[in-house]
Amino acid sequence: MNTFVTFEGIDGSGKSTVSGRVCEELKRRVLKVVLTAEPTKTPIGEFVNTCIRTNANPYLTAFTFIADRIQHCAQITQWLDEGKIVLCDRYAESTYAYQGAQLQGTIRSPMKWLQDLSNGKIIIPDRTFLFVIPPVKAVARIQQRTELIPFERQAFLERVHRNYLRLCTGPRFTRLDATLPIETLVLQCVQTIIGGKNE
């Protein structure tokens, strides 16, 4: 059983919709589960959202994201100690992929730099799902949003997409074809969480 599970992918990949449905399905199976997300709804998390909306200095955004995550990990640890399955919509790989793209050209190896900042300070998930979708299709899905934030532009998402593919390798990661029907993706996630299968 995978007890701490994170959902990653570029904007428009469908990960938020699927993670919500996975939570519902696990509850239907009478499992103790909690769905959380980053940025959190704490004051630090709200400041992260402000940084995103205003396209703040990428260093400020990155440090604030990491501070929010360190605080979040205390709550995640408590849930895990209570025997709950914790599902998290966005986690560390989001910071590495997105802020790594923001910092590209300003610092050498930005993703490694961000990983080193987090090393030893956050919980490592049991399973991370990466929702893989061509950025052009992801952007088409979110065009109806009333206001696109700077992170939701196609040129930027192309860089984030490449970062995710570089980051999400190894046994902890399960790559999912985000163009598949939602029901199929939900079933794949639930089976992997419950069975601990490596896809």
N, C-alpha and C positions, 0 to 999 in steps of 0.2 A: 504493500500500500504506500503510495506517495502522499505524504501529509502536508508538504509545503510546495505548492504548485504555482508557477507564474506564467502569465500569458503575454507574449511579446509580438510586436509587428508594427508596421508603419500605420499612420492614420488612414482609415478606410479599409483596413484589412479584415475587420469584423470580429476582432478578438474580444471587444467589450460585450458584444451581443452574445457570442459563444460562451464566454466565461459566466455570464449571468444565467444562461440556459443550463450550463454544466452544474452550477450551484443548485438550481431547482431540481435537476435530475438526481443529484446525490442526496438531497433532502428527501426526495420521493422514496429513495432506497433506505430511508431512516438512518442516514449517517449524519454525524455532527459535523457541520461545515459552516465556514464563514467566508464571505466574499468581501475583499477589501481592494483598495486601489491606490495608486500613486499618480500625481501628488495626493497627499492625504487631505482631509478636511480640517486639519489643525491650523493654527495661525501660520506656522512655517509653510505648510502645504499651500495655503492661500497666497502666501508671498511668492511661492514658486509659480503659481498660476499668473500672478501679476507680471513676473519676469517673462513668462512665455508670451502673454498678450502684448507686452510693450517691447518685445524683442530686445531685452536688456543685455548688458554686457555678458558674453557667454561664460566668463569665469564666475561672475556673480550667480548666474543661473545654475551652473554646475555645482558650486559649493552649497547653494541652497537646496538643491535636489538631494545631495548627499546628506546634509544635515537632517532633512525631512525623513530620509530613509533610516538613518541611525535611530531616530526617535521612533519611527514606525516599527523597527525590529523589536523594540521592547514590548510592544503590544502583540506582535506576531508570536514572540516567544511565550507570552502568557497564554494565548489561544492554543498553541501547540502543547503546552504543559497541561492544558485542560482536556487534551485528547481530541482536539478538533482538526479537521482538514482545513487548511488555510489556502484559499485561492486569491491570487493577487493580480489585478489588471494593471500591468506595467510594473517593472521592478528595475534592478540594476542594469540589465542590458539596454533598457531604454536610454538611460543616462549615457552609457558608453556609445551607443549608436547615434543618438541625437546630438548630444553635446560634443561628441567626437567629430561629428560633421560640422558643427558650429565652429569648433576650434581648429579645424583643418587649415593649415597654412600659417597658424599663429604659434604653434608649439610642435615640437618633434614628437611623433607617435602619440597623438592625443588620447586614443582609446586606452593605450597602456598606462598613460599618466593618470587617467580617471580610475582605472582598475587598481592602480597602486594606492590611490587615495582611499579607496574603499576596503582594501585588503585588511582582513582581521577585524573589521568594524561592523560587518553585516552578516546576516544568516545566508548560507548557500542553499538555494532551493533543492528539493529532491527531484523535481522535474520542471523543465521550462519548455512550453510550447511556442514555437515560432510560426506565425501565420504568414506564409509567403504568398505575395501577390505582386504582379507587375505594377509599378507606381502609376502608370497611366490609367490602369483600371481602378486603382485605389482612389485617385483624384476624381475620376468620373463618379464614384460612389458618394463623394462628399460635396459635390458641387452645389447641392441644394441647401447646404448650411448657410445660415443668414450672414455669417461673417467668418471667413477663413483666417486662422491665425498664421503667423509667419512660417510655422513648422509645416503647414499643409500645402505648400507650393511644390509643384512637381519636380523642379530642378533640385530643391533641397531634399525631397523624399528619395530621389534617385541615389543621393549620397548616403542617406540613412539606410536605404535598402541594401546597398553594397556593404555597409558596416555590419548590419545584422548578419549577412551571409558569412562574413569573416568571423564574427564572434560566436555564432551559435553552431559550434561543432563539438563533437564528443558525446559520451553516453548520457549526459544529463539532458540533452536537447532532443526534442521531437519536432521535426519540420512538418508542417501541414500545408496542403494546397488550399489556400484561402478562397479559391474560386469554386470549391465544392459546395454543395448545399449545406445550409446551417445544420440540418438534422444529422448529416453525415459527420460533420466536424464535431458536433456535440458527442455523438456516439464514440468516435475515435478517442476523444479526450477522456470520457468517462471510463472506457475500457482500459486505457493506459494508466489512469489514476488508481483504479481499483486493482488492476492486475499487475501493476508495476512493470508493464511491458515496455521494452525499448523498440521504438518504431524506426 
